[in-house]
Amino acid sequence: MLGQALGLKDGEFEALQGDYRSSPLFSDREKAVLAWSEAMTLNTAKQSGPAWNDLRRLFTDAEIVEISLASAMFNMINRLNDSFRTELESEEYNRRQHRAVGVTAQALEDYACRICAEKIPSPPVGGEG
């Protein structure tokens, strides 16, 4: 559902189920993110030289950290849900929720930008309180 809300097309979903690496539907950067996320998910990232090399070639260090943290977060959530035998919502429920909420890629980006723009107070220096 989230992929659809962010604008992924049916062809892209199909390509993700097959050989996304040879699909013309994804850019080199998108393919690099997919390969790295897949390597992290399969716990083979340490041995995946090509995936790492593509990331280093196409992204900054900060972007690599962000990509890796996003992948790790979703892996953690999936492992917890699997471990706790969490019953996930049905596709129809999610479809109804999406229509009710109206999530769009722009809405998510606007939200992220607002969060990033908020000032976080600095802690007191030297025990001043």
JOGI-V894430 format. One record per pair of residues at least 4 apart in sequence whose C-alpha atoms are under 6 Angstrom apart, sorted by the first residue. I is the first residue (numbers start at 1). GAP is how many residues later the second one is. D is the distance in whole Angstrom. If there is no record, write none. Layout:
BEGIN
i: {I | I}
gap: {GAP | GAP}
d: {D | D}
END
This chain:
BEGIN
i: {3 | 4 | 5 | 6 | 6 | 15 | 16 | 26 | 32 | 32 | 33 | 34 | 35 | 36 | 37 | 39 | 39 | 39 | 40 | 49 | 55 | 59 | 64 | 69 | 79 | 80 | 81 | 81 | 98 | 124 | 124}
gap: {5 | 4 | 99 | 98 | 99 | 5 | 4 | 4 | 22 | 23 | 4 | 4 | 16 | 15 | 34 | 4 | 5 | 6 | 5 | 4 | 4 | 4 | 4 | 4 | 4 | 4 | 4 | 5 | 4 | 4 | 5}
d: {5 | 5 | 5 | 6 | 5 | 5 | 5 | 6 | 6 | 6 | 6 | 6 | 6 | 5 | 6 | 6 | 5 | 5 | 5 | 6 | 6 | 6 | 6 | 6 | 6 | 6 | 6 | 5 | 6 | 5 | 6}
END
